[in-house]
Amino acid sequence: EYDPIVPLQLTGNKTPIFFVHPGVGEVLIFVNLAKYFQNERPFYALRARGFEPGHPFFNTMDEMVSCYAAA
C-alpha cells in the first residue's frame, strides 16, 4: 500500500518537520539535510506516488494534495 510519508530522522522532541519532494518526486535529496535535525526534531519527507509497481502517478495536483493531507 502506498504511504507518501518517508521517515528520514526520528529522534528529537521538537515539532516534526515535513518536506515535500521536488518535481521528480523522490525524497533522497533530503537524506543529508535530515541529519542536521538529529536529536532535535523528527524529519519526514513526502514521496510522490508512482515509484512502486502497481502505484499509478497522480493525475492532478488536487489528488496529490488530498493524499498528502490525509497522510
DSSP file (Angstrom, degrees, kcal/mol; ACC not computed):
  #  RESIDUE AA STRUCTURE BP1 BP2  ACC     N-H-->O    O-->H-N    N-H-->O    O-->H-N    TCO  KAPPA ALPHA  PHI   PSI    X-CA   Y-CA   Z-CA
    1    1 A E              0   0    0      0, 0.0     2,-0.3     0, 0.0    54,-0.1   0.000 360.0 360.0 360.0 139.6    0.0    0.0    0.0
    2    2 A Y        +     0   0    0     50,-0.0    47,-0.1     2,-0.0     0, 0.0  -0.530 360.0 176.0 -74.0 128.7    1.2    3.5   -0.9
    3    3 A D        -     0   0    0     -2,-0.3    44,-0.1     1,-0.1    65,-0.1  -0.968  16.9-160.5-131.4 115.9    2.2    5.7    2.0
    4    4 A P        +     0   0    0      0, 0.0    43,-2.8     0, 0.0     2,-0.5   0.698  65.0  95.1 -71.9 -17.3    3.7    9.1    1.0
    5    5 A I  E     -A   46   0A   0     41,-0.2    41,-0.2    39,-0.1    -2,-0.0  -0.642  52.1-174.8 -84.4 121.6    5.4    9.7    4.3
    6    6 A V  E     -A   45   0A   0     39,-3.1    39,-2.1    -2,-0.5     2,-0.5  -0.952  18.5-141.8-114.2 112.1    9.1    8.6    4.4
    7    7 A P  E     +A   44   0A   0      0, 0.0    37,-0.2     0, 0.0     3,-0.1  -0.617  27.4 168.3 -75.1 123.8   10.7    9.0    7.9
    8    8 A L  E    S+     0   0A   0     35,-2.6     2,-0.3    -2,-0.5    36,-0.2   0.613  71.7  11.8-107.7 -18.8   14.3   10.2    7.4
    9    9 A Q  E     -A   43   0A   0     34,-1.5    34,-3.3     1,-0.1    -1,-0.4  -0.861  57.8-179.8-162.6 121.7   15.1   11.0   11.0
   10   10 A L        +     0   0    0     -2,-0.3     2,-0.2    32,-0.2    -1,-0.1   0.465  48.3  97.9-111.0  -2.1   13.1   10.0   14.1
   11   11 A T        +     0   0    0     30,-0.2    29,-0.5    32,-0.0    30,-0.2  -0.546  53.4  60.9 -91.3 155.6   14.9   11.4   17.1
   12   12 A G        -     0   0    0     27,-0.3    29,-0.2    -2,-0.2    28,-0.2  -0.151  63.5-121.4 112.9 155.0   14.1   14.6   19.0
   13   13 A N  S    S+     0   0    0     27,-0.5    28,-0.2    26,-0.3    -1,-0.1   0.488  74.8 100.5-108.4  -7.7   11.2   16.2   20.9
   14   14 A K  S    S-     0   0    0     26,-2.4     3,-0.1     1,-0.2    25,-0.0  -0.236  92.1 -64.4 -74.6 170.3   10.6   19.4   18.9
   15   15 A T        -     0   0    0     26,-0.1    -1,-0.2     1,-0.1    -2,-0.1  -0.281  62.1-109.9 -55.1 130.5    7.8   19.7   16.4
   16   16 A P        -     0   0    0      0, 0.0     2,-0.4     0, 0.0    27,-0.2  -0.239  28.4-139.4 -61.1 152.9    8.3   17.3   13.4
   17   17 A I  E     -b   43   0A   0     25,-2.4    27,-2.9    -3,-0.1     2,-0.4  -0.937  11.9-160.5-116.7 140.4    9.2   18.8   10.1
   18   18 A F  E     -b   44   0A   0     -2,-0.4     2,-0.4    25,-0.2    27,-0.2  -0.979   2.4-165.3-122.4 130.6    7.8   17.6    6.7
   19   19 A F  E     -b   45   0A   0     25,-2.2    27,-2.7    -2,-0.4     2,-0.4  -0.934  14.3-138.2-114.1 139.8    9.4   18.3    3.4
   20   20 A V  E     -b   46   0A   0     -2,-0.4    27,-0.1    25,-0.2     5,-0.0  -0.808  30.8-105.7 -97.0 137.1    7.6   17.9    0.1
   21   21 A H        -     0   0    0     25,-1.6     6,-0.1    -2,-0.4    -1,-0.1  -0.048  33.0-112.6 -54.2 156.5    9.5   16.3   -2.8
   22   22 A P    >   -     0   0    0      0, 0.0     3,-1.3     0, 0.0    -1,-0.1  -0.126  54.1 -67.7 -77.7-172.3   10.8   18.3   -5.7
   23   23 A G  T 3  S+     0   0    0      1,-0.3    -2,-0.1     2,-0.1     0, 0.0   0.770 131.9  56.5 -51.3 -36.2    9.4   17.9   -9.3
   24   24 A V  T 3  S-     0   0    0      2,-0.1    -1,-0.3     1,-0.1     3,-0.1   0.838 104.7-128.4 -70.0 -32.1   10.8   14.5   -9.8
   25   25 A G    <   +     0   0    0     -3,-1.3    23,-2.2     1,-0.4     2,-0.2   0.323  64.3 122.9 105.0  -7.5    9.0   13.1   -6.7
   26   26 A E        -     0   0    0     21,-0.2    -1,-0.4     1,-0.1     3,-0.2  -0.558  45.7-159.1 -90.8 154.3   11.9   11.5   -5.0
   27   27 A V    >   +     0   0    0     -2,-0.2     3,-2.2    -6,-0.1     4,-0.2   0.376  64.5 102.1-112.6   1.9   13.0   12.3   -1.4
   28   28 A L  G >  S+     0   0    0      1,-0.3     3,-1.5     2,-0.2     4,-0.4   0.746  70.2  72.0 -61.5 -21.9   16.6   11.1   -1.3
   29   29 A I  G 3  S+     0   0    0      1,-0.3     4,-0.4    -3,-0.2    -1,-0.3   0.692  94.2  56.1 -66.1 -16.0   17.8   14.6   -1.8
   30   30 A F  G <> S+     0   0    0     -3,-2.2     4,-2.4     1,-0.2    -1,-0.3   0.483  78.4  94.1 -93.3  -3.8   16.7   15.3    1.8
   31   31 A V  H <> S+     0   0    0     -3,-1.5     4,-0.8    -4,-0.2    -1,-0.2   0.923  90.1  40.9 -57.9 -49.2   18.8   12.5    3.4
   32   32 A N  H >> S+     0   0    0     -4,-0.4     3,-0.5     1,-0.2     4,-0.5   0.878 113.4  54.1 -69.7 -36.4   21.8   14.7    4.3
   33   33 A L  H >4 S+     0   0    0     -4,-0.4     3,-1.4     1,-0.2     4,-0.3   0.891 101.2  60.3 -62.9 -39.2   19.6   17.6    5.4
   34   34 A A  H >< S+     0   0    0     -4,-2.4     3,-1.6     1,-0.3    -1,-0.2   0.804  92.3  67.4 -59.4 -30.5   17.7   15.3    7.8
   35   35 A K  H X< S+     0   0    0     -4,-0.8     3,-1.3    -3,-0.5    -1,-0.3   0.797  89.5  64.4 -62.0 -28.4   21.0   14.6    9.7
   36   36 A Y  T << S+     0   0    0     -3,-1.4    -1,-0.3    -4,-0.5    -2,-0.2   0.669 101.2  51.1 -69.8 -15.5   21.1   18.3   10.8
   37   37 A F  T X> S+     0   0    0     -3,-1.6     3,-2.4    -4,-0.3     4,-2.1   0.327  77.8 138.1-102.3   5.7   17.9   17.7   12.8
   38   38 A Q  T <4 S+     0   0    0     -3,-1.3   -26,-0.1     1,-0.3    -3,-0.0  -0.277  79.8   3.1 -57.3 134.2   19.2   14.6   14.6
   39   39 A N  T 34 S+     0   0    0      1,-0.1   -26,-0.3   -27,-0.1   -27,-0.3   0.536 125.9  73.3  63.9   9.4   18.2   14.6   18.3
   40   40 A E  T <4 S-     0   0    0     -3,-2.4   -26,-2.4   -29,-0.5   -27,-0.5   0.758 107.8 -19.2-111.6 -55.4   16.3   17.8   17.7
   41   41 A R     <  -     0   0    0     -4,-2.1    -1,-0.4   -29,-0.2   -30,-0.2  -0.990  68.5 -96.2-155.9 147.3   13.1   17.0   15.8
   42   42 A P        -     0   0    0      0, 0.0   -25,-2.4     0, 0.0     2,-0.5  -0.363  36.8-151.7 -63.4 147.5   11.7   14.2   13.6
   43   43 A F  E     +Ab   9  17A   0    -34,-3.3   -35,-2.6   -27,-0.2   -34,-1.5  -0.986  17.3 175.6-129.3 120.4   12.2   14.8    9.9
   44   44 A Y  E     -Ab   7  18A   0    -27,-2.9   -25,-2.2    -2,-0.5     2,-0.4  -0.889  12.7-156.6-123.1 153.9    9.8   13.3    7.3
   45   45 A A  E     -Ab   6  19A   0    -39,-2.1   -39,-3.1    -2,-0.3     2,-0.6  -0.964  16.7-130.2-128.0 149.4    9.5   13.7    3.5
   46   46 A L  E     -Ab   5  20A   0    -27,-2.7   -25,-1.6    -2,-0.4     2,-0.4  -0.890  24.7-159.1-101.1 119.2    6.6   13.2    1.3
   47   47 A R        -     0   0    0    -43,-2.8   -21,-0.2    -2,-0.6   -22,-0.0  -0.801  19.8-113.1-102.1 137.6    7.4   11.0   -1.7
   48   48 A A        -     0   0    0    -23,-2.2     3,-0.5    -2,-0.4     2,-0.2  -0.221  30.9-109.5 -65.0 154.9    5.3   11.0   -4.9
   49   49 A R  S    S+     0   0    0      1,-0.2     9,-0.5     2,-0.1    -1,-0.1  -0.599  91.1  61.1 -82.0 147.2    3.2    8.0   -5.9
   50   50 A G        +     0   0    0     -2,-0.2    -1,-0.2     7,-0.2     7,-0.2   0.376  67.5 100.4 119.6  -2.3    4.3    6.0   -8.9
   51   51 A F  S    S+     0   0    0     -3,-0.5    -2,-0.1     5,-0.1     6,-0.0   0.752  75.7  64.4 -83.0 -25.1    7.8    4.7   -7.9
   52   52 A E  S >  S-     0   0    0      3,-0.1     3,-2.0     1,-0.1    -2,-0.1  -0.763  99.1 -96.5-100.5 144.8    6.5    1.3   -7.0
   53   53 A P  T 3  S+     0   0    0      0, 0.0    -2,-0.1     0, 0.0    -1,-0.1  -0.316 110.9  22.2 -56.6 136.7    4.9   -1.2   -9.5
   54   54 A G  T 3  S+     0   0    0      1,-0.2    -3,-0.0    -4,-0.1    -2,-0.0   0.329  95.7 109.4  87.6  -7.7    1.2   -1.0   -9.4
   55   55 A H    <   -     0   0    0     -3,-2.0    -1,-0.2    -5,-0.1    -3,-0.1  -0.892  61.3-146.1-102.6 110.6    1.1    2.5   -8.0
   56   56 A P        -     0   0    0      0, 0.0    -5,-0.1     0, 0.0     3,-0.1  -0.345  20.8-104.1 -73.7 155.0   -0.1    5.0  -10.6
   57   57 A F        -     0   0    0     -7,-0.2    -7,-0.2     1,-0.1     2,-0.1  -0.330  47.3 -89.4 -67.4 158.7    1.2    8.5  -10.8
   58   58 A F        -     0   0    0     -9,-0.5    -1,-0.1     1,-0.1     3,-0.1  -0.456  30.0-154.5 -67.4 144.8   -1.1   11.3   -9.6
   59   59 A N  S    S+     0   0    0      1,-0.2     2,-0.3    -2,-0.1    -1,-0.1   0.749  72.8  18.1 -91.6 -28.3   -3.4   12.7  -12.3
   60   60 A T  S  > S-     0   0    0      1,-0.1     4,-1.7     0, 0.0    -1,-0.2  -0.937  71.1-118.3-140.9 162.2   -3.9   16.1  -10.7
   61   61 A M  H  > S+     0   0    0     -2,-0.3     4,-2.9     1,-0.2     5,-0.2   0.889 115.9  56.6 -65.0 -40.2   -2.4   18.4   -8.2
   62   62 A D  H  > S+     0   0    0      1,-0.2     4,-2.5     2,-0.2     5,-0.2   0.891 105.4  51.2 -59.7 -39.9   -5.6   18.3   -6.2
   63   63 A E  H  > S+     0   0    0      2,-0.2     4,-1.9     1,-0.2    -1,-0.2   0.911 112.2  46.5 -62.9 -42.7   -5.3   14.5   -6.0
   64   64 A M  H  X S+     0   0    0     -4,-1.7     4,-2.5     2,-0.2    -2,-0.2   0.938 113.2  47.8 -65.6 -48.1   -1.7   14.7   -4.7
   65   65 A V  H  X S+     0   0    0     -4,-2.9     4,-2.7     1,-0.2     5,-0.2   0.907 111.5  50.5 -61.9 -43.2   -2.5   17.4   -2.1
   66   66 A S  H  X S+     0   0    0     -4,-2.5     4,-2.0    -5,-0.2    -1,-0.2   0.908 111.5  48.6 -61.8 -42.1   -5.6   15.5   -0.8
   67   67 A C  H  X S+     0   0    0     -4,-1.9     4,-1.8    -5,-0.2    -2,-0.2   0.930 113.6  45.9 -63.4 -46.7   -3.5   12.3   -0.5
   68   68 A Y  H  < S+     0   0    0     -4,-2.5    -2,-0.2     1,-0.2    -1,-0.2   0.897 112.2  50.4 -65.7 -41.3   -0.7   14.1    1.4
   69   69 A A  H  < S+     0   0    0     -4,-2.7    -1,-0.2     1,-0.2    -2,-0.2   0.884 110.2  50.5 -65.2 -37.7   -3.0   16.0    3.7
   70   70 A A  H  <        0   0    0     -4,-2.0    -1,-0.2     1,-0.3    -2,-0.2   0.863 360.0 360.0 -66.9 -36.0   -4.8   12.7    4.6
   71   71 A A     <        0   0    0     -4,-1.8    -1,-0.3    -5,-0.2    -2,-0.2   0.491 360.0 360.0 -69.2 360.0   -1.5   11.0    5.3
